[in-house]
Amino acid sequence: MTTTPKNTATTSAASATGPATAATTSTTSRVSRRGLLGVAGAAAAGAGTYLPQQEAVAASPVLWTRPEGAGMPPVSGPHLQFGADAAREVVVSWQTPVPVRRPRVMLGTPAHGMGTEVTARTTFYRDAKSRQSMYVHHARLSRLRPGTDYVYAAVHDGATPEAGSFRTGPDGRAPFTFTSFGDQGTPTVGKLNGPRPPKITEKLSYLNDNLGSPYANDVTTAVERVAPLFHLINGDLCYANLSEDRLRTWADWFDMTSRSSRFRPWMPAVGNHENELGNGPLGFAAYQAYFSLPGNGGDDETQGLWYAFTVGSVRVVSLANDDVALQDAGNTYVRGYSGGAQRRWLEAELTRARTDRAIDWIVVVMHQVVVSTADHPGNGADLGIRQEWLPLFDEYGVDLVVCGHEHHYERSHPIRGREPNDTMTPTPAATRTDLVDTGEGTVHMVIGGGGTSIPSMDVLFDTPRCNVITGVGDAGANGRRTPVYVTETAPWSAVRDRVNPYGFAAFTVDPGTRPGGPTTMSVTYYAVTGLYGRIEPVDTFTLRRTRSDGEGRR
């Protein structure tokens, strides 16, 4: 293994041997296109549940008037999420620090303007550290037309509308591009360096206490250079659980990412740093309030933590690794919290996807990893995930897994099966790095360079090896259970970037033209190298598999 010049990756061949985030209910009506014209007001309700449904809108309402000293907060952090069917359902969300009256979205097309109003439903959570509440408004746009461009504006009484746009997913097989990275943080400061004085002075200094860096902003901008249909964020969104001011950290993150997420859905996987002490029974109440994600059939506590959605011929499955991971890395140790419900859901979901002749690709997005060649202080791979989920990935032919957790870029050969050892070392099925047949095995990608200030590309083993967490011991000085590691060889290691700390991957799906013929996914990992999202390609390869609509289906 050798280090390559800047902005290239290294390769190695294998060895020869309802709930607070449930779907919202919308009310729609046709309205005049004369403009966006309301008055300020307020509403309140009890903790941790949706506020009562707002009143239905009249046939031709006055939607907005210019705020003149109304005192209401603006529309903050507008962001999009797909529903279970990306061709027909999108959710527009934003947040305010107080209840507001008549949160709603005006929807239309570029050619015809915003002619439909959709009432938003409000949920909120109370942050256990600050004892302050945040109110999140979700407008579910349903019965949309596939493959169509829409424009919208989010507004509540007393606020200026915030506009955005999006494109729905295709109906059936069609080309599109999506992107992915994890572990972002914010570019902003979040903690006073020293005690807070009575009055703010110019001499005050600040620290970033949520592991962010200016590159968190640059990576967001870089995604917009590609302009994907949607983006997968692979956990550890803003690291609010490390912050003195958790609400500000979330607000800073949405202010930054909204430059992209108001134009394309950002679909998250929950990471260990979304686990915030005291925020809900599992610590994920903030995450669950900010996002309205497809349902998983579970109870209120687990809604939004795992889910799936379909885009064209791709089924995307988002998993919550803390349920099965051995590592103790959040504010609270919650391993096993679903009682096996997530695994049962995952198996049922994979069964449906692999028996659906319209689905070719299965893509899993999750946070913690099953492969990593980072030495300490990197996290390493987790045996718990290998035990619980790798057999299912093998059985149902998952094509691609995108992760974060480790703050660098690397990918595996297609893996299937395991070596007969205590760490369940994944077995490579092939060693070609430019063209990979995912019918032979699952490719895992670690894409954790979203902006965190502690990258791990400089602690990769010179010769690929892997530290595997095989258990946990007693609590250490930080109060967490100490991980127990076993180091293994890494025959599955294919490509690593040992130079660039920040970047993201872009995936372009080509559905092919012939039933039962080939379909491909072209992949490029871009290093983000400077201001205004400057990008340089580092690793380019192609995934290939057989379409599911022919006699030769695997």
C-alpha positions in Angstrom: 0.0 0.0 0.0 1.5 3.3 -1.0 0.3 6.9 -0.7 -0.7 8.4 -4.0 -0.4 12.1 -5.0 -2.9 14.6 -3.8 -6.5 13.9 -4.9 -6.0 10.3 -5.8 -7.0 7.3 -3.8 -4.9 4.2 -2.9 -5.9 0.7 -3.9 -5.2 -2.7 -2.5 -6.1 -6.1 -3.8 -7.5 -8.7 -1.6 -5.1 -11.4 -0.3 -5.2 -14.7 -2.3 -6.1 -16.7 0.8 -46.8 9.9 15.1 -45.4 10.2 16.8 -43.1 13.1 16.8 -41.8 12.4 13.3 -44.6 10.4 11.8 -46.1 11.4 8.4 -48.0 14.6 8.7 -51.5 15.3 7.5 -52.0 18.0 4.9 -55.0 20.1 3.9 -54.9 21.6 0.4 -57.1 24.1 -1.4 -56.9 26.1 -4.6 -56.0 29.7 -4.1 -55.5 32.9 -6.1 -52.1 33.4 -7.6 -52.1 37.1 -6.8 -49.4 36.6 -4.2 -48.4 35.3 -0.8 -50.5 37.4 1.6 -51.8 36.8 7.2 -51.4 38.0 10.5 -49.3 37.0 13.5 -50.6 34.7 16.1 -49.6 31.9 18.4 -50.6 28.4 19.6 -49.4 26.1 22.3 -49.7 22.5 23.4 -48.2 19.8 25.6 -44.7 18.4 25.3 -43.5 15.9 22.9 -46.5 15.6 20.6 -48.0 17.2 17.6 -49.8 20.4 18.2 -53.5 20.3 17.1 -54.1 20.4 13.4 -54.3 24.0 12.2 -57.7 25.2 10.8 -58.5 24.4 7.2 -57.8 27.2 4.7 -60.6 29.0 3.0 -61.0 28.8 -0.8 -59.2 32.0 -1.6 -57.4 33.1 1.6 -55.2 36.1 2.2 -51.9 34.3 2.6 -49.4 36.9 3.7 -48.9 40.5 4.5 -45.6 42.3 5.0 -44.6 41.9 8.6 -44.6 45.3 10.3 -43.4 44.9 13.8 -45.3 41.7 14.2 -42.6 40.1 16.4 -42.9 36.7 14.9 -39.8 34.6 14.1 -38.8 34.0 10.5 -39.1 30.7 8.5 -35.8 29.1 9.6 -33.9 26.2 8.1 -36.3 25.1 5.4 -35.5 21.5 4.4 -37.0 18.7 2.3 -37.6 15.0 2.8 -39.0 12.4 0.4 -41.9 10.3 1.4 -41.8 6.5 1.0 -42.5 7.0 -2.8 -40.1 9.8 -4.0 -42.1 10.1 -7.2 -45.2 11.4 -5.4 -44.5 12.7 -1.9 -42.2 15.4 -0.4 -42.3 17.0 3.0 -41.3 20.7 3.5 -40.1 21.4 7.0 -38.9 24.4 9.0 -38.6 25.4 12.6 -39.4 28.3 15.0 -38.5 28.9 18.6 -42.1 29.7 19.5 -45.5 28.5 18.2 -46.8 30.2 15.1 -50.2 30.6 13.5 -51.1 29.0 10.2 -47.8 27.4 9.1 -48.3 26.5 5.5 -46.6 25.9 2.1 -47.6 27.4 -1.2 -47.0 24.8 -4.0 -46.9 25.1 -7.8 -44.8 24.6 -10.9 -42.4 27.0 -12.6 -44.9 27.4 -15.5 -48.0 28.0 -13.5 -46.9 29.6 -10.2 -47.9 28.6 -6.7 -51.6 27.8 -6.9 -52.0 25.3 -4.1 -51.8 25.8 -0.3 -50.8 22.9 2.0 -51.3 23.2 5.7 -48.3 22.2 7.9 -48.6 20.2 11.0 -46.4 21.2 14.0 -44.4 19.1 16.4 -42.0 20.1 19.1 -39.5 18.9 21.6 -38.1 20.4 24.8 -34.4 20.3 25.1 -33.4 18.8 28.5 -30.2 20.9 28.8 -31.5 24.4 28.0 -35.2 23.7 29.0 -36.2 25.5 25.9 -38.6 24.2 23.2 -38.3 24.1 19.4 -41.3 23.9 17.1 -41.0 22.2 13.8 -43.5 22.5 11.0 -44.0 19.7 8.4 -46.1 20.2 5.3 -46.6 16.9 3.5 -47.0 17.4 -0.3 -48.7 14.3 -1.7 -50.2 13.2 -5.0 -47.3 14.9 -6.9 -46.5 14.1 -10.4 -43.3 11.9 -11.0 -40.3 13.5 -12.6 -41.7 17.0 -12.2 -40.2 20.3 -11.1 -42.0 22.1 -8.4 -41.7 25.5 -6.7 -42.9 26.3 -3.2 -42.8 28.9 -0.4 -43.0 28.1 3.3 -44.7 30.8 5.4 -46.5 31.4 8.7 -48.4 34.4 9.8 -46.2 37.4 10.5 -43.1 36.0 8.6 -41.7 36.5 5.1 -42.1 33.5 2.8 -39.0 31.4 2.1 -39.0 29.9 -1.4 -37.4 26.7 -2.7 -37.8 24.1 -5.4 -37.5 20.4 -5.9 -37.9 17.6 -8.5 -39.8 14.5 -7.7 -38.3 11.1 -8.4 -39.0 9.2 -11.5 -41.8 6.7 -11.9 -40.0 3.5 -12.8 -36.6 3.0 -14.3 -34.9 6.3 -15.2 -31.5 7.9 -14.7 -30.7 10.2 -11.8 -27.9 11.2 -9.5 -27.7 11.2 -5.7 -24.9 12.1 -3.3 -23.7 11.0 0.1 -21.4 12.0 3.0 -21.5 11.9 6.8 -20.0 13.5 9.9 -20.5 17.2 9.2 -20.8 19.5 12.2 -21.1 23.3 11.6 -18.7 26.0 10.6 -19.8 28.2 13.5 -18.9 28.7 17.1 -20.9 27.4 19.9 -19.3 27.9 23.3 -18.0 30.9 25.2 -14.3 30.5 26.2 -14.6 31.3 29.8 -17.6 32.5 32.0 -20.2 34.7 30.3 -19.8 38.3 31.4 -22.8 40.5 32.2 -22.5 42.3 28.8 -21.0 41.0 25.6 -17.7 42.6 24.8 -15.3 42.6 21.8 -12.7 40.8 23.9 -14.9 37.6 24.1 -13.4 34.6 22.4 -15.4 31.6 21.3 -14.8 27.9 20.7 -16.5 25.5 18.4 -17.6 22.8 20.8 -19.3 20.5 18.2 -16.3 19.3 16.2 -17.1 21.5 13.2 -14.8 23.3 10.8 -15.2 25.8 7.9 -15.2 22.8 5.6 -18.7 21.8 6.8 -19.9 24.8 4.9 -17.7 24.1 1.8 -19.0 20.5 1.6 -22.6 21.7 1.6 -21.7 24.1 -1.3 -19.9 21.3 -3.1 -23.1 19.1 -3.2 -24.8 22.0 -5.0 -22.1 21.8 -7.7 -23.4 18.3 -8.5 -27.1 19.2 -8.0 -28.3 15.7 -7.2 -31.9 14.6 -7.0 -31.4 13.9 -3.3 -28.6 13.6 -0.7 -27.9 10.9 1.9 -26.3 12.2 5.1 -24.7 9.2 6.9 -25.2 10.2 10.5 -23.5 12.6 12.9 -25.2 15.6 11.4 -24.2 18.5 13.7 -22.8 16.9 16.9 -25.3 18.8 19.0 -24.9 16.3 21.8 -21.4 17.6 22.4 -22.5 21.3 22.4 -23.2 23.5 25.4 -26.0 25.0 23.4 -27.7 22.2 21.5 -30.5 24.3 20.0 -28.1 26.8 18.6 -26.0 24.0 17.1 -29.0 22.5 15.3 -30.1 26.0 14.1 -26.6 26.7 12.8 -26.6 23.3 10.9 -29.9 23.9 9.3 -29.0 27.5 8.4 -25.9 26.1 6.6 -27.4 23.0 4.9 -30.7 24.7 3.9 -28.7 26.3 1.0 -29.0 22.7 -0.4 -31.7 21.0 1.5 -34.4 23.5 0.4 -33.8 22.4 -3.2 -33.3 18.6 -2.8 -34.2 16.2 0.0 -31.5 15.5 2.5 -32.3 12.0 3.8 -30.5 11.2 7.1 -29.4 8.2 9.0 -29.2 8.6 12.7 -25.7 8.6 14.2 -24.4 8.3 17.7 -24.0 12.0 18.0 -27.7 12.5 17.5 -28.1 10.8 20.9 -28.7 13.7 23.3 -28.9 13.2 27.0 -32.4 13.7 28.3 -34.1 14.3 25.0 -36.7 11.6 24.9 -36.4 8.0 26.2 -33.7 7.1 23.7 -32.1 10.5 23.4 -33.2 11.0 19.7 -36.2 13.4 20.3 -34.5 16.3 18.6 -33.6 14.3 15.5 -37.1 12.8 15.4 -38.7 16.3 15.6 -36.6 18.0 12.9 -37.3 15.3 10.3 -40.6 13.8 9.0 -39.5 10.5 7.5 -41.3 7.5 6.1 -42.9 5.3 8.7 -41.5 2.0 9.9 -44.5 0.5 11.6 -42.9 0.9 15.1 -44.0 2.9 18.1 -43.6 6.6 18.9 -40.1 6.0 20.3 -38.6 4.6 17.2 -40.4 6.5 14.4 -37.9 8.0 12.0 -34.9 6.1 13.3 -35.1 3.5 10.5 -37.1 3.8 7.3 -37.0 3.2 3.5 -38.0 5.0 0.3 -38.0 4.2 -3.4 -36.5 6.4 -6.1 -36.9 4.9 -9.6 -35.3 1.4 -9.5 -33.5 2.1 -6.2 -34.7 1.1 -2.8 -32.9 3.1 -0.1 -32.9 1.7 3.4 -31.8 3.9 6.4 -30.7 2.0 9.5 -30.1 3.1 13.1 -26.8 1.3 14.1 -26.8 2.2 17.8 -29.5 -0.5 18.2 -27.0 -3.2 17.4 -23.5 -1.6 17.7 -21.3 -2.7 20.6 -19.6 0.7 20.9 -20.7 3.1 23.5 -20.4 6.4 21.7 -23.6 8.5 22.3 -24.7 10.3 25.5 -26.4 7.2 26.6 -25.8 3.5 25.9 -28.9 2.2 24.0 -27.8 -1.0 22.4 -30.7 -3.4 21.9 -33.4 -0.7 22.4 -35.6 -2.1 19.7 -35.7 -5.6 21.1 -35.0 -7.0 17.7 -37.8 -5.0 16.0 -35.4 -3.2 13.6 -33.8 -6.4 12.5 -37.2 -8.0 11.8 -38.3 -4.8 9.9 -35.0 -4.9 7.9 -35.5 -8.5 6.9 -39.0 -7.9 5.8 -38.0 -4.8 3.9 -35.2 -6.6 2.1 -37.5 -9.4 1.2 -40.0 -7.0 -0.4 -37.3 -5.2 -2.3 -35.8 -8.4 -3.7 -39.2 -9.8 -4.8 -40.2 -6.5 -6.5 -39.4 -6.7 -10.2 -39.3 -2.9 -10.4 -36.4 -2.7 -7.9 -32.9 -3.3 -9.1 -30.7 -1.7 -6.5 -30.7 -1.9 -2.7 -28.7 0.9 -1.1 -28.3 1.0 2.7 -27.3 4.2 4.5 -26.2 3.9 8.1 -23.6 5.5 10.4 -21.2 3.1 12.1 -19.1 0.8 10.0 -18.3 -2.9 9.4 -15.0 -2.1 7.7 -12.3 0.5 8.5 -8.5 0.7 8.2 -8.2 3.5 10.7 -5.9 3.0 13.7 -6.6 4.7 17.0 -8.0 7.2 17.7 -10.4 6.1 15.0 -13.4 4.1 16.1 -12.8 0.9 14.1 -15.3 -1.6 12.8 -18.1 -3.0 15.0 -18.7 -6.7 15.5 -22.3 -6.1 16.6 -23.2 -4.8 13.1 -21.3 -7.7 11.5 -23.3 -10.2 13.5 -26.7 -8.6 13.1 -26.8 -7.3 9.6 -24.1 -8.7 7.4 -25.9 -12.1 7.0 -29.0 -10.2 5.8 -27.0 -8.1 3.4 -25.6 -11.3 2.0 -28.8 -13.2 1.8 -30.8 -10.5 0.1 -28.0 -9.2 -2.1 -27.6 -5.6 -0.8 -25.6 -3.7 -3.5 -24.2 -0.8 -1.6 -23.7 0.4 2.0 -22.7 4.0 2.6 -21.5 5.0 6.1 -19.8 7.7 8.1 -18.4 7.4 11.7 -14.8 7.2 10.5 -13.7 10.6 9.2 -12.1 9.7 5.9 -12.9 7.9 2.7 -12.4 4.3 1.8 -14.3 1.5 0.1 -14.3 -2.3 0.2 -14.2 -4.9 -2.5 -17.6 -6.6 -2.9 -17.9 -8.8 0.2 -19.9 -11.9 0.8 -19.5 -14.4 3.6 -17.0 -14.4 6.4 -13.8 -16.0 7.6 -14.2 -18.5 10.5 -12.7 -16.3 13.2 -13.9 -14.3 16.2 -14.2 -11.0 14.3 -16.2 -12.4 11.3 -13.7 -10.9 8.8 -15.7 -10.2 5.6 -14.6 -12.2 2.6 -13.9 -10.4 -0.7 -15.7 -11.9 -3.7 -13.7 -10.1 -6.3 -10.7 -7.7 -6.4 -11.2 -5.6 -9.5 -11.5 -1.9 -8.4 -12.8 -0.1 -11.6 -15.8 -2.3 -12.4 -17.6 -4.1 -9.6 -20.5 -6.7 -10.1 -22.6 -6.3 -7.0 -24.3 -9.6 -7.8 -21.1 -11.1 -6.3 -21.1 -9.0 -3.1 -21.9 -5.8 -1.2 -19.6 -2.8 -1.6 -19.2 -0.8 1.6 -18.1 2.9 1.4 -16.9 4.9 4.4 -17.7 8.6 3.5 -17.1 10.5 6.8 -15.4 13.7 5.6 -18.4 16.0 5.8 -16.7 18.7 7.7 -15.7 17.5 11.2 -12.6 19.1 12.6 -11.0 15.7 13.5 -10.4 13.9 10.2 -8.9 10.3 10.3 -7.2 10.0 6.9 -3.8 10.5 8.6 -4.3 7.5 11.0 -4.9 4.8 8.4 -2.7 1.7 8.8 0.1 1.7 6.2 -0.7 -1.9 5.4 -4.5 -2.3 5.6 -5.6 -3.7 8.9 -8.8 -3.3 10.9 -9.5 -2.7 14.6 -12.7 -4.5 15.4 -14.8 -3.7 18.5 -15.7 -7.1 20.0 -17.1 -6.0 23.3 -17.1 -3.3 25.9 -15.6 -3.2 29.4 -16.1 -1.0 32.4 -16.9 2.7 32.1 -13.8 4.9 31.6 -13.0 8.5 32.7 -15.5 9.9 30.2 -18.3 7.7 31.7 -18.5 5.4 28.6 -17.9 1.7 28.4 -14.4 1.1 27.2 -14.3 -0.8 23.8 -12.5 -4.1 23.6 -10.5 -4.3 20.3 -9.2 -7.2 18.2 -7.0 -6.3 15.2 -7.5 -8.3 12.0 -6.1 -8.3 8.5 -8.2 -6.4 5.9 -8.4 -8.6 2.7 -11.6 -6.6 1.9 -9.8 -3.3 1.5 -10.0 -1.9 -2.0 -9.4 1.9 -2.1 -8.4 4.5 0.5 -7.8 8.2 0.4 -4.9 9.0 2.7 -4.5 12.7 1.6 -7.8 14.6 1.6 -9.8 15.1 4.8 -13.1 16.3 3.3 -15.3 15.1 0.5 -18.5 13.4 -0.7 -19.5 10.7 -3.2 -21.9 11.1 -6.2 -23.8 8.1 -7.7 -25.4 8.2 -11.2 -27.9 5.4 -11.9 -28.2 4.2 -15.5 -31.2 1.8 -15.5 -30.2 0.2 -18.8 -32.5 -0.5 -21.7 -33.2 -4.2 -21.8 -35.3 -6.3 -19.4 -33.0 -8.7 -17.6 -30.0 -6.8 -19.0 -27.4 -4.8 -17.1 -27.9 -1.7 -15.1 -25.0 0.4 -13.7 -24.2 3.0 -11.1 -21.3 5.3 -11.9 -19.6 6.5 -8.7 -17.2 9.4 -8.2 -15.7 10.4 -4.8 -14.8 14.1 -4.8 -12.4 15.7 -2.4 -13.6 19.2 -1.3 -10.5 21.3 -1.5 -11.4 24.9 -0.8 -13.8 27.8 -0.8 -17.1 27.8 -2.8 -17.1 24.0 -2.8 -14.1 23.5 -5.0 -14.0 19.8 -5.9 -11.5 17.4 -7.4 -12.3 13.7 -8.3 -10.3 11.2 -6.3 -11.9 7.8 -6.9 -14.1 6.8 -9.9 -15.6 3.4 -10.5 -18.7 1.6 -11.7 -21.1 -0.7 -10.0 -23.0 -3.2 -12.2 -25.8 -5.7 -11.7 -28.5 -7.5 -13.6 -31.9 -5.9 -13.8 -34.7 -7.6 -11.8 -37.3 -7.6 -14.6 -35.9 -10.5 -16.7 -35.4 -14.2 -16.7 -31.8 -14.0 -15.6 -32.7 -12.2 -12.3 -30.5 -13.1 -9.3 
